[in-house]
Amino acid sequence: MAALQSVDQFLSENSQQSVEQLQEFLRIASVSADSAYAAEMEQAAQFVCDEMQRAGLDAEIVPTDGYPIVYGEKTADPAAPTVLIYGHYDVQPPDPVEDWVTPPFEPEVRNGCLYARGATDNKGQLFTHLKSIEAWTRSTGGLPVNVKFIVEGEEECGSNNLDRFLQDHRERLAADIAVISDTSQYGPGMPAITYGLRGVVACEVTLRGPKQDLHSGVFGGAIANPVNALAAMVGRLVDEQGKVTIPGFYDDVQPITDEERAQLANLPFDEASFLESLGVGETFGEAGYSTLERRWARPTCDVNGLFGGYQGEGPKTIVPASATAKITCRLVPDQDPERITAAIHTYLKSLCPPGLKLEFTDQHGCRAMVVDMGGTYAAAARKAIEAGFGVAPVQIREGGSIPVVASLREILEIDTLLLGWGRNTDNLHSPNEHFHLEDFHHGTRASAHLWHYLAEK
Amino acid sequence: MAALQSVDQFLSENSQQSVEQLQEFLRIASVSADSAYAAEMEQAAQFVCDEMQRAGLDAEIVPTDGYPIVYGEKTADPAAPTVLIYGHYDVQPPDPVEDWVTPPFEPEVRNGCLYARGATDNKGQLFTHLKSIEAWTRSTGGLPVNVKFIVEGEEECGSNNLDRFLQDHRERLAADIAVISDTSQYGPGMPAITYGLRGVVACEVTLRGPKQDLHSGVFGGAIANPVNALAAMVGRLVDEQGKVTIPGFYDDVQPITDEERAQLANLPFDEASFLESLGVGETFGEAGYSTLERRWARPTCDVNGLFGGYQGEGPKTIVPASATAKITCRLVPDQDPERITAAIHTYLKSLCPPGLKLEFTDQHGCRAMVVDMGGTYAAAARKAIEAGFGVAPVQIREGGSIPVVASLREILEIDTLLLGWGRNTDNLHSPNEHFHLEDFHHGTRASAHLWHYLAEK
């Protein structure tokens, strides 16, 4: 524990300096979605590389077909566990800029928060791990675990080159467990371990009828109307009780255990204010499950877009030529994206009336993931968070998908601990993004302790 | 017959000029459904007024609460019959514009056809009557019948101000018979008198959910998705056998008589080439009825437009905020538009899931109509058509709706001769609308002869 104490002391003594270094990082407008910021993207990659080296890692900038990936590593002891840390140095566009109180790339501390684009997502959270590693190497001369650190520059625009990087460096990247801080606390002062994410499949369906829009008076009743038909087809994806009706859809779904249901039921969740924030009068979904269960641990099928025929002002009396639906399903363990995609095809084909042509365009899907919370890595994370924040973490799932987590599972065959230091009220992707400095310091300390507890294994 | 010969000669000598004048008319983008075209609407009304004056009528532009009605009249002989002619100067929106070979408002003659939005519906067909009257007045100095000519600008968006105009000018508009060319020939070289039309009701439904699009990972499964829900609702308007499922929809439907079924079965109808012309593999519709019966004498329910959520490229994982459907039903005797509209509302409300808000916007409705073909005016029309086209007309019904026919019956108490010069393959309401110049010239001649035969009465 002597090592851990000196690490803590180092962090305390250098806390102000860490914030100043983070501010320097935040001054770089590394917006990956807009090619006008290409120079800033390079600058940000260099900054991360320098920080990795300052933290004692062997670091390099690895070119890709898009923005480079910064990679750093340090082998402490071949017998110790190897941790793979992931983060990203790119940020969301700052628009609408006029809604920011202070400019997005001129970080300012107000009321205990650091305001800037990327303050939480992901520069600030990423920085906690850089600083915790630096604290170990500079105060103790070593690290309790082996570290492999990947920081990409395309998370906000599709991570198009990440999988290729993971595949190309499969052996070099071999690790026992991954750590990512790109999620949120469950609430203020409620740090969380996110142990589950839903997967996703996306498919676009186009139904074609006559070769052009037809007069509905002259032709209505003679042939199938693709808009009526597609509405009927996609209208039968989910029943009136909110259950998905695609045959086979639930075949591989792992039921929620009684233990987990009890645990989710214990989480504070104010349904009235949840609904008010969405502007909706009532919840709706699969019968027999709570709202949190439906959002996190049950699969869904949403039509994200639907269009066909006339959309202008007033009526237009046509039988439209075609109709298109964009469909995504959120998946849970052990649903297989390919099997679900095939089930959607089979089902929609079975519902298609005669005389119409059905076309599918499938996008890449990913599996859901749930980390075993009974393992020693999860136990280490719980202890580290309690040390950093002064309270035990809650264990939550999230309804969205984080493709990198699926990639790490599929390509490197490792699980991920999702440790969120920020809050979902930190205005991620919105104007006035900020990071509570308290969360930054607690997170850095939790990170430092995590390396210690992981090594205890 | 000397007069008729000089009229025919005038038409022959001026046929090219008539086409050029029609092209000038077609250059005016008089789209009534979209307020962006208000200036073009005024221009079109002025054009019609000028043409009426050129034809020897006393003409004026009569303001309404919407677009103006152009009215022209000429009393030839108080003892002669009075004919009321109706047409419309507004056209359907040209969307999708990218599907036109030449731009919709740049008329071009190709392969004996004049291509432009409105070429047939209704500028071209309306023009035959303007030109036949001009031929009479300019070649003989008079007209065999008294003429009252109404050309409105709101036919394609509900004719909202026409009934008011008819009511306000009931006495001035008194006539013996109405003539409208806004229908089609039965086939090439098979001019038709249309004795039956379907009615119509139109209604727009918007279903609102969350106040903005939501992340489908974070919120999917928690609340009702308005696109899924609206698809399911409008997908249940028609069943898999093509029968409309709105409760009460068929209550007032007059069955087709055996005599009429026999007559319809005698009309030549090549289903294979019909389907090929539409680019469809099979017919589809209410079981137990022939395709012609379903198009002309059975009611339908078509979704003309449906939209909600994301329509761009690729996937977007949202629960959309709202969805909208544009619905029209074609009606047959004795269905009542108001009763059917109410039945749609009641049915869709019964299908709406909790937490969503349903909004209706109802548009124009009109009853179906069927005319008596035993009268002397119908006989005059048969002779005139034979003179113009060289063959006797067939007697048909049409699936479309012409609300003015119902209004003329109800308000002015006159019957209407529906004389179609165009073809139902002329792409009415579709890209590449056109009018065969042969039909234009034959129709103009038939129109000129009609005034003669009507006076023979």
Interface residues (C-beta under 8 A of the other chain):
Chain A: R198 V200 A202 E204 G209 P210 K211 Q212 D213 L214 H215 S216 G217 V218 F219 G220 G221 A222 I223 A224 N225 V227 N228 L230 A231 A232 M233 V234 G235 R236 L237 V238 E240 G242 F274 L275 L278 G279 V280 G281 E282 T283 F284 G285 E286 T291 R294 R295 R298 P299 T300 C301 D302 V303 N304 G305 L306 F307 G308 G309 Y310 Q311 G312 E313 G314 P315 K316 T317 I318 V319 P320 A323 T324 A325 K326 T328 R330 P353 P354 G355 Q363 E398 G399 G400 S401
Chain B: A33 D34 S35 Q92 P93 D95 P96 D99 C157 G158 S184 R198 V200 A202 E204 G209 P210 K211 Q212 L214 H215 S216 G217 V218 F219 G220 G221 A222 I223 A224 N225 V227 N228 L230 A231 A232 M233 V234 G235 R236 L237 V238 E240 G242 F274 L275 L278 G279 V280 G281 E282 T283 F284 G285 E286 T291 R294 R295 R298 P299 T300 C301 D302 V303 N304 G305 L306 F307 G308 G309 Y310 Q311 G314 P315 K316 T317 I318 V319 P320 A323 T324 A325 K326 T328 R330 P353 P354 G355 Q363 H364 E398 G399 G400 S401 N424 N427 L428 H429 S430 P431
